[in-house]
Amino acid sequence: MARTTLHSDGILFVSLELSKSKWVLTSSDGGVGLRRVVIDAACWERFEKEICAAKEKFGLPKNAAVKSCYEVGRDGFWIARKLQALGIAVCVVDSASIEVNRRKRRIKNDRVDGEALLRMLIRYERGEQKVWSVVRPPGEDAEDARRPTRELQRMKKERTAHRNRIGSLLALEGLSLPPGVGFEDALDDLRRWNGEPIGENLKKELGREMARLRLVEQQIKQLKLTLANKLRTEHVSEKESYVKHVKALMNLRGMGSSAWVLVVEFLAWRKFTNGKEVGSLAGLTGTPYSSGTTQRDQGISKAGNPRVRTLMVELAWCWLRYQPNSKLSRWYEEKYGGFNKRSRRSGIVAVARKLLVDLWRYVEFGQLPQGAELREAA
């Protein structure tokens, strides 16, 4: 009996279940049959051979279109770029949006995950657009532009860790450095509770920890100088056109260097059609729970870019302080000013969402937020 398919356009669907050493390729023509094969990770020669073998198995022509998908993870977006270079359409899927079985115990392995991805890919290509959330890969230049700000955030965390470690080591002996005293000058004079010098191993450990702290502080200083020099450049290249957006945002009072993160992570390369998309991608939109007589607000969705979401909450507090006469600040004071601290903290999330939309409109269309003030010229 001839096998029947639900599709007549002759497309090969392929899902990639990725791991560090192996990739599981699950393919189908949209019918009831499927083909599964395991290959070495990033072995593209074998990948192309298996695509040809899959087309032959399903009776598809050699020039048949191929549509693929994989979950975004540690491998990032280079795989999507490679697939596109091979002429293969690809969907990069947000892992958190994939449907899972709600039973307490469910089977999970590469075979099951690969088949589930394949089924959802077929549904998605047949018009069921909400079956999952598709991630839009940034361009290579846009992805590279994010590196300095992300590195700076990591180094600041590392600096805090070194400082806390030094303080903890001193606290073990009941010690602390007086304000304004150089560490090297005080190291030889440190004494225990009984007046004796600290141990030699502790002194050496403190010295090594301080050396690492000085190194990361120097790197932070150099990276900040690099970003500052980009702002001083009058003519920027096409690859660094986002610098113009950074300059525009930094003209607003209360923004400061946070404009870098907001632009390179969010505003420089994303294209939005309305304010709802802006708030949704930052995870600052509400998630109501309504079933029968049960009505409950679960708070914000926390989807999208966590760096932008965290930054916007911080910027919202700064906005209230440095832009008190803006329409948004007045709205917050009228609505939440008379409530307790908990309500004000909840209200600041609404400010963060509204502020993000206002900043997008300012960068995209030049619309200054109502009542906002610009920095005074130096």
C-alpha positions as CSV (number, residue, x, y, z in Angstrom):
1,M,0.0,0.0,0.0
2,A,1.4,3.4,-1.0
3,R,2.3,5.7,1.9
4,T,0.3,8.9,1.9
5,T,1.5,12.3,3.1
6,L,-0.3,15.3,4.3
7,H,1.9,17.6,2.2
8,S,2.2,18.0,-1.6
9,D,5.0,20.5,-1.9
10,G,7.8,17.9,-1.3
11,I,9.6,19.4,1.7
12,L,12.1,17.6,4.0
13,F,11.7,18.5,7.6
14,V,14.7,18.0,9.9
15,S,15.2,18.5,13.6
16,L,18.6,18.7,15.2
17,E,19.0,17.6,18.9
18,L,22.4,19.0,19.8
19,S,25.0,17.9,22.4
20,K,28.7,18.5,22.9
21,S,29.8,15.4,21.0
22,K,26.8,14.1,19.1
23,W,23.9,15.4,17.0
24,V,20.6,13.5,16.5
25,L,19.0,14.2,13.2
26,T,15.3,13.3,12.9
27,S,13.8,13.9,9.5
28,S,10.4,13.4,7.7
29,D,8.6,14.5,4.6
30,G,5.5,15.4,6.7
31,G,3.9,11.9,6.5
32,V,3.8,9.1,9.0
33,G,7.4,7.9,8.6
34,L,10.6,9.3,9.9
35,R,14.3,8.8,9.8
36,R,16.7,9.1,12.7
37,V,20.5,9.1,12.6
38,V,23.3,10.1,15.0
39,I,26.3,12.0,13.7
40,D,29.4,13.6,15.2
41,A,28.8,17.2,16.3
42,A,29.6,19.8,13.6
43,C,30.4,17.1,11.1
44,W,28.9,19.0,8.1
45,E,30.2,16.6,5.5
46,R,28.2,13.7,7.2
47,F,25.3,16.1,7.7
48,E,24.9,16.8,4.0
49,K,25.2,13.1,3.2
50,E,22.4,12.3,5.6
51,I,20.2,15.0,4.1
52,C,20.7,13.4,0.7
53,A,19.9,10.0,2.1
54,A,16.8,11.2,3.8
55,K,15.5,12.8,0.5
56,E,16.2,9.4,-1.2
57,K,14.3,7.5,1.4
58,F,11.2,9.7,1.3
59,G,11.2,9.8,-2.5
60,L,12.0,13.5,-2.7
61,P,13.9,15.2,-5.5
62,K,17.5,16.2,-4.9
63,N,16.6,19.8,-5.1
64,A,13.7,19.5,-2.6
65,A,13.6,22.3,0.0
66,V,14.8,21.5,3.5
67,K,13.4,23.1,6.6
68,S,15.1,22.6,10.0
69,C,15.0,23.5,13.6
70,Y,17.1,23.3,16.8
71,E,16.9,24.6,20.4
72,V,19.0,27.6,21.1
73,G,21.6,26.9,23.8
74,R,25.4,26.8,24.4
75,D,26.1,26.6,20.6
76,G,24.4,29.9,20.0
77,F,23.6,31.0,16.4
78,W,26.5,29.9,14.4
79,I,24.7,26.7,13.4
80,A,21.8,28.7,12.1
81,R,24.2,30.7,9.9
82,K,25.8,27.6,8.6
83,L,22.5,26.0,7.7
84,Q,21.4,29.1,5.9
85,A,24.7,29.1,4.0
86,L,23.8,25.6,2.9
87,G,20.5,26.8,1.6
88,I,18.5,25.2,4.5
89,A,15.8,27.2,6.2
90,V,16.1,27.1,10.0
91,C,14.0,27.9,13.0
92,V,16.0,28.6,16.2
93,V,13.6,27.7,19.0
94,D,13.3,29.1,22.5
95,S,13.6,26.0,24.7
96,A,11.2,27.4,27.4
97,S,8.4,27.6,24.8
98,I,8.4,23.9,23.8
99,E,5.4,21.9,24.9
100,V,6.1,19.1,27.4
101,N,4.0,16.3,28.9
102,R,2.4,17.4,32.2
103,R,2.6,14.0,33.9
104,K,4.7,13.8,37.0
105,R,7.2,11.5,35.4
106,R,7.8,11.8,31.7
107,I,10.3,10.2,29.3
108,K,13.1,12.5,28.2
109,N,16.0,11.5,25.9
110,D,17.5,12.7,22.6
111,R,15.2,10.4,20.6
112,V,12.0,11.6,22.2
113,D,13.1,15.3,22.1
114,G,14.1,15.0,18.4
115,E,10.8,13.5,17.5
116,A,8.9,16.2,19.4
117,L,10.9,19.0,17.7
118,L,10.2,17.4,14.3
119,R,6.4,17.2,15.0
120,M,6.3,20.8,16.1
121,L,8.3,22.0,13.1
122,I,5.8,20.4,10.8
123,R,2.9,22.0,12.6
124,Y,4.7,25.4,12.6
125,E,5.4,25.2,8.8
126,R,1.8,24.3,8.2
127,G,0.6,27.5,9.8
128,E,0.4,26.8,13.5
129,Q,2.6,29.8,14.3
130,K,2.0,29.7,18.1
131,V,3.3,26.2,18.6
132,W,6.5,27.6,20.0
133,S,8.5,30.8,20.1
134,V,11.1,31.4,17.5
135,V,14.3,33.3,18.4
136,R,15.6,35.8,15.9
137,P,19.4,35.3,15.5
138,P,21.3,38.6,15.6
139,G,23.7,39.5,12.8
140,E,27.4,38.7,13.4
141,D,28.2,42.4,13.8
142,A,25.3,42.9,16.3
143,E,26.4,39.8,18.3
144,D,30.0,41.0,18.4
145,A,28.8,44.5,19.5
146,R,27.4,42.9,22.7
147,R,30.7,41.4,23.8
148,P,32.2,44.5,25.5
149,T,29.2,45.2,27.8
150,R,28.8,41.6,28.7
151,E,32.5,41.2,29.5
152,L,32.3,44.4,31.6
153,Q,29.4,42.9,33.6
154,R,31.3,39.7,34.2
155,M,34.4,41.6,35.3
156,K,32.5,43.7,37.8
157,K,31.1,40.6,39.4
158,E,34.6,39.2,39.5
159,R,35.9,42.4,41.1
160,T,33.1,42.1,43.8
161,A,34.0,38.5,44.4
162,H,37.7,39.3,45.0
163,R,36.8,42.2,47.3
164,N,34.5,40.0,49.3
165,R,37.1,37.2,49.5
166,I,39.7,39.6,50.9
167,G,37.3,40.9,53.4
168,S,36.3,37.3,54.5
169,L,39.9,36.3,54.9
170,L,40.6,39.3,57.1
171,A,37.4,38.7,59.1
172,L,38.7,35.2,60.0
173,E,41.3,36.9,62.1
174,G,39.0,39.7,63.3
175,L,40.7,42.2,61.0
176,S,39.7,44.9,58.5
177,L,41.5,47.5,56.5
178,P,41.1,51.1,57.7
179,P,39.6,53.4,55.1
180,G,42.2,55.0,52.8
181,V,45.0,52.6,53.8
182,G,46.8,50.9,51.0
183,F,46.6,47.1,51.1
184,E,50.4,46.5,50.5
185,D,51.3,49.0,53.3
186,A,49.0,47.4,55.8
187,L,49.7,43.7,55.0
188,D,52.9,43.5,57.0
189,D,51.4,45.3,59.9
190,L,48.3,43.1,60.3
191,R,48.1,41.5,63.7
192,R,45.9,38.8,65.2
193,W,43.7,39.2,68.2
194,N,46.6,38.5,70.5
195,G,49.0,40.9,68.7
196,E,50.9,38.3,66.8
197,P,51.5,38.6,63.0
198,I,49.1,36.8,60.7
199,G,50.3,33.4,59.3
200,E,52.6,33.4,56.3
201,N,50.2,31.3,54.2
202,L,47.4,33.7,54.9
203,K,49.6,36.7,54.0
204,K,50.6,35.1,50.7
205,E,47.0,34.2,49.9
206,L,45.9,37.8,50.5
207,G,48.7,39.0,48.3
208,R,47.6,36.7,45.4
209,E,44.0,37.7,45.8
210,M,44.9,41.4,45.8
211,A,47.0,40.8,42.6
212,R,44.0,39.3,40.9
213,L,41.8,42.2,42.1
214,R,44.3,44.8,40.7
215,L,44.3,42.9,37.3
216,V,40.5,42.9,36.9
217,E,40.3,46.6,38.0
218,Q,42.9,47.5,35.4
219,Q,40.9,45.5,32.7
220,I,37.7,47.2,33.7
221,K,39.3,50.6,33.4
222,Q,40.7,49.8,30.0
223,L,37.3,48.5,28.7
224,K,35.5,51.6,30.0
225,L,38.1,53.8,28.2
226,T,37.5,51.9,25.0
227,L,33.7,52.5,25.2
228,A,34.3,56.1,26.1
229,N,36.5,56.6,23.0
230,K,33.8,55.3,20.8
231,L,31.5,58.0,22.0
232,R,34.1,60.7,21.3
233,T,34.4,59.5,17.6
234,E,32.4,61.8,15.4
235,H,32.3,59.5,12.4
236,V,31.4,55.9,13.1
237,S,31.5,53.0,10.6
238,E,28.4,51.2,9.4
239,K,29.2,48.3,11.7
240,E,29.2,50.6,14.7
241,S,26.1,52.7,13.7
242,Y,24.6,51.7,17.1
243,V,26.9,54.2,18.7
244,K,24.6,57.0,17.5
245,H,21.8,55.5,19.5
246,V,24.0,55.3,22.6
247,K,24.8,59.0,22.2
248,A,21.1,59.9,21.9
249,L,20.1,58.0,25.0
250,M,23.0,59.3,27.0
251,N,21.7,62.8,26.3
252,L,18.8,62.0,28.6
253,R,19.3,62.8,32.3
254,G,19.4,59.6,34.4
255,M,20.7,57.3,31.6
256,G,24.5,57.2,31.9
257,S,26.5,54.2,30.7
258,S,23.4,51.9,31.0
259,A,22.6,53.2,27.5
260,W,25.3,50.8,26.1
261,V,23.6,47.7,27.4
262,L,20.1,48.8,26.3
263,V,21.2,49.6,22.8
264,V,23.5,46.7,21.9
265,E,21.3,44.1,23.7
266,F,17.9,45.4,22.5
267,L,17.4,48.5,20.5
268,A,20.2,48.4,17.9
269,W,19.2,45.4,15.9
270,R,15.7,44.4,16.9
271,K,12.8,45.6,14.8
272,F,9.5,46.2,16.6
273,T,6.1,47.3,15.2
274,N,4.5,48.4,18.5
275,G,5.1,49.0,22.2
276,K,3.5,45.7,23.2
277,E,6.2,43.8,21.4
278,V,8.9,45.8,23.2
279,G,7.5,45.1,26.6
280,S,6.9,41.4,25.8
281,L,10.4,40.8,24.6
282,A,11.8,42.2,27.8
283,G,9.6,40.0,29.9
284,L,7.9,42.9,31.5
285,T,4.4,42.1,30.6
286,G,1.8,40.6,32.9
287,T,0.8,36.9,33.0
288,P,-2.8,36.6,34.3
289,Y,-4.2,33.3,35.4
290,S,-7.9,33.1,34.7
291,S,-9.8,29.8,35.0
292,G,-13.5,29.7,35.9
293,T,-13.9,31.8,39.1
294,T,-10.1,31.8,39.7
295,Q,-8.6,35.2,38.8
296,R,-5.0,35.7,39.7
297,D,-2.1,37.9,38.5
298,Q,1.1,35.9,38.4
299,G,3.4,38.9,37.9
300,I,5.6,39.6,34.9
301,S,6.4,36.8,32.4
302,K,10.2,37.2,32.8
303,A,10.7,36.0,29.2
304,G,13.1,37.5,26.8
305,N,16.4,39.2,27.6
306,P,17.1,39.1,31.4
307,R,19.9,41.7,31.1
308,V,17.5,44.2,29.7
309,R,14.8,43.4,32.2
310,T,17.1,43.9,35.2
311,L,18.6,47.0,33.7
312,M,15.2,48.6,33.1
313,V,14.1,48.1,36.7
314,E,17.3,49.9,37.8
315,L,16.8,52.6,35.2
316,A,13.2,53.1,36.4
317,W,14.4,54.1,39.9
318,C,17.0,56.4,38.3
319,W,14.3,57.9,36.1
320,L,12.1,58.8,39.1
321,R,15.1,60.5,40.7
322,Y,16.6,62.4,37.8
323,Q,13.4,63.0,35.8
324,P,10.9,63.9,38.5
325,N,8.9,66.3,36.2
326,S,8.4,63.8,33.4
327,K,4.9,62.4,32.7
328,L,5.9,58.9,33.7
329,S,7.4,60.0,37.1
330,R,4.2,62.0,37.9
331,W,2.1,59.1,36.9
332,Y,4.0,56.8,39.3
333,E,3.7,59.3,42.2
334,E,0.0,59.7,41.7
335,K,-0.7,56.0,41.5
336,Y,1.8,54.5,44.0
337,G,3.2,57.4,46.0
338,G,0.8,56.9,48.9
339,F,1.3,53.2,49.2
340,N,3.8,51.1,51.2
341,K,7.2,49.9,50.0
342,R,5.9,46.6,48.6
343,S,3.3,48.3,46.4
344,R,5.9,50.9,45.2
345,R,8.3,48.0,44.2
346,S,5.5,46.4,42.2
347,G,4.7,49.8,40.6
348,I,8.3,50.3,39.5
349,V,7.9,47.3,37.2
350,A,5.1,49.2,35.4
351,V,7.4,52.2,35.1
352,A,10.2,50.0,33.7
353,R,7.8,48.7,31.0
354,K,6.5,52.1,30.1
355,L,10.0,53.6,30.1
356,L,11.4,51.0,27.8
357,V,8.6,51.7,25.3
358,D,9.3,55.4,25.6
359,L,13.0,54.9,25.0
360,W,12.4,52.7,22.0
361,R,10.2,55.5,20.5
362,Y,12.9,58.0,21.3
363,V,15.6,56.0,19.5
364,E,13.4,54.8,16.6
365,F,11.3,57.9,15.9
366,G,13.0,60.7,17.8
367,Q,10.0,61.2,20.1
368,L,11.3,62.6,23.4
369,P,9.5,61.1,26.4
370,Q,6.9,63.7,27.7
371,G,8.4,66.0,30.3
372,A,11.9,64.5,30.0
373,E,14.9,66.7,30.3
374,L,18.1,66.5,28.4
375,R,21.6,66.8,30.0
376,E,23.1,70.2,30.2
377,A,25.9,70.7,27.6
378,A,29.3,70.4,29.2
